[in-house]
Amino acid sequence: MKSTQKISADAVYYNGNIYTMETGTPTVSAIATKGQYILAAGSNEDVKQYIGSKTETVDLKGGCVIPGLIEGHTHLIKFGEVSMQIDCFWKSKEEIFSQIRQKVQTLQPGEWIQSDFGWNNEVWEDKSYPSKEELDAAAPDNPVSLGRCDGHMLWLNSKALEAAGITKDTPDPQGGEILRRADGELLGCVSDNACKLVVDKIPPLSEKQMEEALLCAQAESFRLGFTSVMAMNVVTSHINCMKKLYEEDRLQLRISGALGSLPGESEDLSWRSWYRTGPAAGLYNKRLNIRAVKYFADGSFGSQSAALYDDYTDRPGYRGKLNHTDDELYRLVKEAHDHGFQVITHAIGDKANRQVIDTYERVLQENWNPDHRFRIEHFQLVTDEDVDRVKELGILPGMQAIHAPRSAPMAERRIGMERAKRSYASGMPWKKGIKVIGGSDSPSSPANPFWGIYAAVTRKDQDGKPEGGWFPENCITREAALRSYTEWAAYGQFEEALKGTIERGKLADFVVLDRDIMNCPEDEIKEIQVQKTVVGGKVVYQDK
């Protein structure tokens, strides 16, 4: 392959099985890159004209290539931070207690022991919520705060409750619950907005720790084939850290940030300074966007804090809680929209989803923008009517297919079979022609996109369970699942002109896989490994 063509590519990848996700040319065999853009995509013959004396040539040997994957929903700093904490992720109680006892040996009395995400009572023999006394036995002199895997509940020991000033007489805040035993005494768990009482007392990450967390998250993202992420709930300290690392050329991951605090985080409102300056896009050579705001309408099924119209099946008389009154949520959405920001709202329960749809409709009727791209994250328990309204209003559902099979037994117990069959149901909006944005909600679930795609296609988890899939009528096709992590995720960030497909003029972000994602046996999708990740024409990850 030689050429005397005047325009020379920096690199040419040829002999590939390249899925462009571009409508007119779904597959090509070669890509040429120049700078951080795609110079050409086509046949080997089409692209060879761009090979010059200094062009790097890479023989793909028939390997599968897809656009750079876009993580549509991650908590990026937390994704990296959990690697520095107690590892509670789906661990047994004894494994957790063992780590705590070891950690105590390295600390002075009064120093905190922490894990933001991880424990899951659904994998324990006793599936009830845990108690403070269990943690007291492992760490009597150190406050302990352990986050549930969904990020909506904290398990605390007596020292942590004392540090937070929580007693049996402390009232539940709006959108939160302090769990109590039947006699009114504290159990040792708090959910959603009640978590703020605790988190305010925990020392924040140092600048060095935050940098370490962010770089750790970047490395893992590249290993998984992500070239871009939608980072939910970023605050000023996060953005300052990102900017510093971009300026030092240590951060290459493309980040679209959604402003706002997590339910359990201290109320840092410094991000509202962005309302004075307005959205920002394409910073640091098209690597950083700050153009969205993220809110929470309710909690989760696992923490029994999702807002429902009818009782929890396993907790008669209780229906969860909305985090905001209708007027409060309206004011928040209107404020963000009036300042030009995309609005993204977490909604799990049917009552919360309806509240968000009603609020979006009210705000848009007052100040219509045909390209608002408002999003509902999770869109978890919904009706056909809700889906129809979302389509009519142009709302985008961000759904994490990986949650469905992993949460199946819990969901059936919490809300019963009739409601469960229309929960986590990516197929409901997809069948009506709505773009569905994929993602994992990491670190509340594993970030592996191929587990997510597999779950979307089969309704099974990474272990291939349950057999036959969980309510398989809610499956979507392989093409749709891949688009949810590429083209549709790019659309959800207002960046479909830059990424999401492989075509001339777009960013040279792509991934080489170890097998054909579109044609390998269905159960092999979850086994796919990334061989190479390219961002802006540069290789940022290479499998050994």
C-alpha positions in Angstrom: 0.0 0.0 0.0 1.9 3.1 -1.3 0.8 6.5 -2.4 2.2 9.8 -3.6 -1.0 11.6 -2.5 -0.1 15.0 -1.1 -2.3 14.7 2.0 -0.8 12.2 4.3 -2.4 10.6 7.3 -0.8 10.2 10.7 -2.0 6.7 10.9 -3.9 4.2 8.7 -5.7 1.1 10.1 -6.6 -1.4 7.4 -7.8 -4.9 6.9 -10.4 -4.4 9.6 -14.0 -5.3 10.2 -15.1 -1.8 11.2 -18.6 -1.0 12.3 -19.0 2.7 11.7 -22.6 3.0 13.2 -23.1 5.5 10.3 -26.3 4.9 8.4 -25.0 5.2 4.9 -21.9 3.1 5.3 -22.4 0.6 8.2 -19.1 -1.2 7.7 -15.7 -0.3 6.2 -12.3 -2.0 6.3 -9.9 1.0 6.8 -9.6 4.3 8.7 -7.1 7.1 8.2 -6.5 9.6 11.0 -4.9 13.1 10.9 -4.4 15.0 14.1 -7.3 14.0 16.3 -9.8 13.6 13.5 -10.8 10.9 11.0 -9.4 11.8 7.6 -11.2 9.0 5.8 -13.1 5.7 6.4 -13.7 3.3 3.6 -12.2 0.3 1.8 -8.5 -0.5 1.9 -8.3 0.9 -1.6 -10.1 4.1 -0.7 -7.8 4.8 2.2 -4.4 3.8 0.9 -4.1 7.2 -1.0 -3.5 8.8 2.4 -0.4 6.8 3.2 2.8 8.9 3.1 6.4 8.3 4.1 5.7 9.1 7.8 2.3 7.4 8.1 2.0 4.7 10.7 0.2 1.7 9.2 -1.6 -0.9 11.3 -2.8 -4.2 9.9 -6.0 -5.0 11.9 -5.9 -8.6 10.5 -9.7 -8.7 10.3 -10.2 -7.4 13.8 -13.4 -5.8 14.9 -13.4 -2.1 15.4 -16.3 0.0 16.8 -16.6 3.8 17.6 -15.1 4.9 21.0 -17.6 3.8 23.6 -19.4 6.5 25.6 -20.3 5.8 29.2 -23.7 7.5 29.5 -23.8 7.6 33.2 -20.9 7.4 35.7 -19.9 9.1 38.9 -16.4 9.5 37.7 -14.5 10.7 40.8 -16.3 8.0 42.9 -15.5 5.4 40.3 -11.8 6.0 41.0 -12.2 6.8 44.7 -13.7 3.4 45.6 -10.4 1.8 44.7 -8.9 3.6 47.7 -11.6 2.6 50.2 -12.8 -0.6 51.9 -13.9 -3.0 49.2 -17.5 -3.8 50.1 -18.8 -4.5 46.7 -21.2 -7.4 47.0 -19.0 -8.9 49.7 -20.2 -11.0 52.6 -20.5 -9.4 56.0 -17.5 -11.3 57.3 -15.3 -10.1 54.4 -16.4 -6.5 55.2 -15.7 -6.9 58.9 -12.3 -8.4 58.2 -11.3 -5.4 56.1 -12.5 -3.0 58.8 -10.6 -4.8 61.5 -7.4 -4.6 59.4 -8.1 -0.9 58.7 -8.5 -0.1 62.3 -5.0 -1.3 63.0 -3.7 1.5 60.7 -5.7 4.4 62.2 -6.0 6.5 65.3 -9.2 6.4 67.3 -11.7 8.9 65.8 -10.4 8.5 62.2 -13.1 7.6 59.7 -13.4 4.3 57.8 -15.3 4.7 54.6 -16.7 3.0 51.5 -19.0 5.1 49.3 -20.5 2.2 47.3 -20.6 -1.6 47.7 -22.5 -3.6 50.3 -25.6 -5.4 49.1 -27.9 -7.0 51.6 -29.5 -9.0 48.7 -26.4 -11.3 48.5 -26.5 -12.0 52.3 -28.4 -14.9 53.8 -30.2 -12.4 56.0 -31.4 -9.8 53.5 -32.6 -7.3 56.1 -30.8 -4.1 56.5 -27.7 -4.3 58.8 -27.2 -2.8 62.2 -24.8 -0.4 63.9 -23.9 -3.1 66.5 -22.4 -5.3 63.9 -20.0 -2.5 62.9 -19.4 -1.5 66.5 -17.9 -5.0 67.1 -15.4 -4.5 64.3 -14.6 -0.8 65.0 -15.6 0.4 68.4 -13.5 3.5 68.4 -13.6 4.7 64.8 -16.6 6.1 63.0 -17.6 3.9 60.0 -19.7 4.9 57.0 -20.4 2.2 54.3 -22.5 3.0 51.3 -24.9 0.5 49.8 -24.2 -0.5 46.2 -26.9 1.8 44.9 -25.5 4.8 46.6 -28.8 5.6 48.4 -28.1 4.3 51.9 -25.3 4.4 54.4 -24.6 1.7 57.0 -23.2 3.4 60.1 -21.7 2.4 63.5 -22.5 4.2 66.8 -19.5 6.5 66.5 -20.6 7.7 63.0 -24.1 8.3 64.3 -22.7 10.2 67.3 -20.4 12.3 65.0 -23.4 13.2 62.8 -25.5 14.1 65.8 -28.2 11.5 64.9 -30.3 10.3 67.8 -33.6 8.3 67.9 -35.3 11.7 68.2 -33.8 13.2 65.0 -36.6 13.8 62.5 -36.4 12.4 59.0 -35.5 15.1 56.5 -37.4 15.7 53.2 -36.5 12.9 50.8 -34.6 10.9 53.4 -35.1 8.3 56.2 -33.3 7.4 59.4 -34.1 3.8 59.8 -35.4 2.7 63.2 -36.3 -0.6 65.0 -39.8 -1.3 66.1 -39.1 0.2 69.5 -37.9 3.5 67.9 -34.2 2.9 68.5 -31.7 3.6 65.7 -30.9 0.7 63.4 -27.8 2.1 62.0 -28.8 2.9 58.4 -29.9 6.1 56.8 -31.1 6.8 53.2 -30.8 9.5 50.6 -31.1 13.1 52.0 -30.5 11.8 55.6 -27.0 10.7 54.4 -26.1 14.4 54.3 -26.1 14.5 58.1 -23.2 12.1 58.0 -21.2 13.0 54.9 -20.9 16.6 56.2 -18.7 15.2 59.0 -16.4 13.1 56.8 -13.2 14.8 55.8 -13.2 15.5 52.0 -10.6 14.1 49.6 -7.4 16.1 49.4 -6.4 17.5 46.1 -3.8 14.8 45.6 -6.4 12.1 46.4 -8.8 13.5 44.0 -6.2 13.5 41.2 -5.4 9.9 42.0 -9.0 9.0 41.9 -9.6 10.7 38.6 -6.5 9.2 36.9 -7.5 5.8 38.2 -11.0 6.2 36.7 -9.4 7.3 33.4 -7.1 4.2 33.2 -10.0 1.9 33.9 -12.2 3.6 31.4 -9.7 3.2 28.6 -9.2 -0.4 29.5 -12.9 -0.9 29.1 -13.0 0.9 25.7 -14.5 4.2 26.9 -13.2 7.3 25.2 -15.9 9.6 26.6 -18.0 9.6 29.7 -21.0 11.5 31.1 -19.8 12.3 34.6 -22.8 12.9 36.8 -22.9 15.2 39.8 -19.6 17.1 39.4 -18.9 20.1 41.7 -16.4 22.8 41.5 -13.6 20.9 43.1 -14.0 18.1 40.6 -13.9 20.5 37.7 -10.8 22.3 39.0 -9.1 18.9 39.3 -10.1 18.0 35.7 -8.8 21.3 34.4 -5.5 21.0 36.2 -4.9 17.5 34.8 -5.9 18.6 31.3 -3.5 21.5 31.5 -0.7 19.1 32.6 -1.6 16.7 29.7 -2.3 13.9 32.2 -6.0 13.7 31.3 -7.1 12.6 27.9 -10.5 11.1 28.6 -13.4 13.2 27.1 -15.7 14.3 29.9 -19.2 15.8 29.8 -20.0 17.0 33.3 -23.4 17.3 34.8 -23.4 19.8 37.7 -24.8 19.0 41.2 -24.3 17.1 44.4 -25.1 13.5 45.2 -27.9 12.9 47.7 -25.5 11.9 50.4 -22.9 14.6 49.7 -22.6 17.8 51.6 -24.5 20.6 49.8 -21.8 22.2 47.7 -23.6 24.9 45.7 -20.4 26.5 44.3 -21.2 24.8 41.0 -24.1 27.4 40.6 -21.4 29.9 39.6 -21.8 28.3 36.2 -25.2 29.9 35.9 -23.4 33.3 35.7 -21.1 32.2 32.8 -23.4 29.7 31.0 -22.6 26.3 29.5 -19.1 25.5 28.2 -18.3 23.1 25.4 -15.2 21.9 23.7 -12.7 22.9 26.3 -9.2 21.5 26.2 -9.2 20.4 22.6 -12.8 19.1 22.8 -12.2 17.1 25.9 -14.4 18.9 28.5 -18.0 20.0 28.4 -20.0 21.5 31.3 -23.5 22.0 29.9 -25.9 19.9 32.1 -27.3 19.9 35.6 -28.3 16.7 37.5 -31.0 16.3 40.1 -32.6 13.5 42.1 -36.3 13.0 42.2 -36.1 10.0 44.6 -33.9 7.1 45.7 -33.8 3.4 44.9 -35.8 0.2 45.2 -32.9 -1.4 47.1 -33.0 1.3 49.8 -36.8 1.5 49.7 -36.5 5.1 48.9 -37.9 5.2 45.4 -41.2 7.1 45.3 -44.1 4.8 44.4 -47.9 5.3 43.9 -48.6 2.0 45.7 -47.0 0.4 48.7 -43.8 -1.6 48.6 -44.8 -5.2 48.4 -42.5 -6.1 51.2 -43.3 -3.0 53.3 -47.0 -2.5 53.5 -48.0 1.1 54.2 -44.8 2.5 52.9 -44.3 4.1 49.4 -40.9 5.8 49.6 -40.3 9.5 49.3 -39.9 12.2 46.7 -36.8 14.2 47.3 -38.5 17.5 46.3 -42.0 18.9 46.4 -43.5 19.6 43.0 -42.8 23.3 43.3 -39.2 22.7 44.5 -38.4 20.5 41.5 -40.1 23.0 39.1 -37.9 25.8 40.4 -34.7 23.8 40.1 -35.5 22.7 36.5 -36.7 26.1 35.4 -33.6 27.8 36.8 -31.2 25.4 35.0 -33.2 25.6 31.7 -33.5 29.4 31.8 -29.7 29.6 32.1 -29.2 27.3 29.0 -28.3 24.0 30.7 -29.6 20.6 29.8 -31.5 19.1 32.8 -30.9 15.5 33.8 -33.0 14.0 36.6 -32.7 10.6 38.4 -36.1 8.9 38.8 -36.7 5.3 39.8 -40.3 5.0 41.1 -43.4 5.5 39.1 -44.4 8.5 41.2 -41.0 10.1 40.7 -41.0 9.5 37.0 -44.4 11.0 36.6 -43.3 14.0 38.7 -40.3 14.6 36.4 -42.3 14.3 33.2 -44.9 16.7 34.6 -42.2 19.1 35.6 -40.3 19.0 32.3 -43.6 19.6 30.4 -44.5 22.6 32.6 -41.1 24.2 32.2 -41.0 23.5 28.4 -44.5 24.9 27.9 -43.3 28.2 29.5 -40.0 28.3 27.7 -39.9 25.9 24.7 -36.6 24.8 23.2 -37.0 22.2 20.5 -33.5 20.9 21.2 -33.6 20.7 25.0 -32.6 17.1 25.3 -33.8 16.8 28.9 -33.0 13.4 30.3 -34.5 11.1 32.8 -31.9 8.8 34.3 -32.9 5.2 35.0 -36.6 5.7 33.9 -37.1 2.6 35.9 -40.7 1.9 36.8 -42.9 3.4 34.1 -46.1 2.9 32.2 -46.8 2.9 28.4 -48.4 6.3 29.0 -45.1 7.6 30.5 -43.2 6.3 27.5 -45.6 8.0 25.1 -45.3 11.3 26.9 -41.5 11.1 26.9 -41.5 10.6 23.1 -43.9 13.5 22.6 -41.9 15.9 24.7 -38.5 14.7 23.3 -37.2 13.5 26.6 -34.2 11.1 26.5 -34.2 8.1 28.8 -30.8 7.1 30.2 -31.1 3.4 31.2 -28.5 1.0 32.6 -29.4 -2.4 31.3 -26.9 -4.1 33.6 -29.2 -3.2 36.6 -32.0 -5.4 35.3 -30.9 -9.0 35.8 -28.6 -8.1 38.8 -31.6 -6.6 40.6 -34.3 -9.1 39.6 -34.9 -11.0 42.8 -34.8 -7.8 44.9 -37.2 -6.0 42.5 -39.7 -8.8 42.5 -39.7 -8.8 46.3 -39.8 -5.1 46.7 -42.5 -4.2 44.1 -44.0 -7.5 43.0 -44.1 -9.2 39.6 -46.6 -6.9 37.9 -44.6 -3.8 38.5 -41.2 -5.6 38.0 -42.0 -6.6 34.4 -42.1 -2.9 33.4 -39.0 -1.9 35.4 -35.5 -1.5 34.0 -37.2 -2.0 30.7 -35.1 -0.6 27.9 -37.3 -2.3 25.4 -40.3 -0.1 26.2 -38.9 3.2 24.9 -36.8 1.6 22.2 -39.8 -0.2 20.6 -41.4 3.2 20.3 -38.5 4.7 18.4 -36.9 6.6 21.3 -33.1 6.8 21.6 -32.0 5.1 24.8 -28.7 6.2 26.4 -26.7 3.3 27.8 -24.4 3.3 30.8 -23.6 1.6 34.1 -24.1 4.1 36.9 -20.7 3.1 38.1 -19.5 2.5 40.7 -23.0 1.3 41.8 -22.7 -1.4 39.1 -19.7 -2.7 37.2 -18.7 -0.3 34.4 -18.0 -3.1 31.9 -19.9 -2.0 28.7 -20.0 -5.5 27.3 -21.8 -6.7 30.4 -24.2 -3.9 29.8 -24.7 -4.6 26.1 -25.1 -8.3 26.9 -27.7 -7.5 29.6 -29.6 -5.2 27.1 -29.7 -8.0 24.5 -30.4 -11.0 26.7 -31.7 -9.6 30.1 -29.1 -11.8 31.7 -26.2 -10.8 34.0 -22.5 -11.5 33.4 -22.9 -15.0 34.7 -25.6 -15.7 32.2 -28.5 -15.7 34.7 -31.4 -15.9 35.0 -31.8 -18.6 32.3 -33.9 -17.3 29.5 -33.5 -13.7 30.6 -35.5 -11.6 33.1 -38.7 -10.6 31.3 -37.0 -11.1 27.9 -39.7 -9.1 26.1 -37.8 -6.0 27.2 -34.7 -7.0 25.3 -33.3 -4.8 22.5 -31.2 -5.7 19.5 -27.4 -5.8 19.4 -27.3 -2.8 17.0 -29.6 -0.8 19.4 -27.5 -1.8 22.4 -24.3 -0.7 20.7 -25.9 2.6 19.5 -26.9 3.2 23.1 -23.1 3.3 24.0 -22.1 5.2 20.8 -24.3 7.3 18.6 -27.3 7.8 21.0 -25.0 8.5 23.9 -23.2 11.2 21.8 -26.6 12.7 21.0 -27.4 12.7 24.7 -24.3 15.0 25.2 -25.1 17.2 22.2 -22.0 15.8 20.5 -23.3 13.6 17.7 -21.5 15.9 15.1 -18.2 15.0 16.8 -18.4 11.4 17.9 -20.5 8.3 18.2 -19.8 7.1 14.6 -16.7 6.5 12.5 -16.8 8.9 9.6 -14.7 11.6 8.0 -14.4 14.8 10.0 -15.3 13.2 13.4 -13.0 12.6 16.3 -10.6 9.6 15.8 -12.0 7.8 18.8 -12.3 4.1 18.3 -11.8 0.7 19.9 -10.4 -2.6 18.6 -12.1 -5.7 20.1 -11.0 -9.3 20.4 -14.1 -10.6 18.5 -17.0 -9.5 16.3 -19.5 -7.9 18.6 -22.3 -8.1 16.0 -21.8 -11.7 15.0 -20.2 -13.6 17.8 -22.4 -16.1 19.7 -24.7 -14.2 22.0 -23.3 -15.5 25.2 -19.8 -14.4 24.1 -20.8 -10.7 24.1 -20.1 -10.6 27.9 -16.6 -12.1 27.3 -15.4 -9.4 24.9 -12.1 -7.8 25.7 -10.6 -4.5 24.4 -7.3 -4.9 22.5 -6.7 -1.2 21.8 -8.4 2.1 22.7 -7.7 5.2 20.5 -8.6 8.7 21.6 -8.0 11.6 19.2 -5.8 9.4 17.0 -3.5 8.4 19.9 -3.4 4.9 21.4 -4.2 5.3 25.1 -4.7 1.6 26.0 -3.0 -1.5 24.5 -3.7 -5.0 25.7 -0.5 -6.8 26.6 
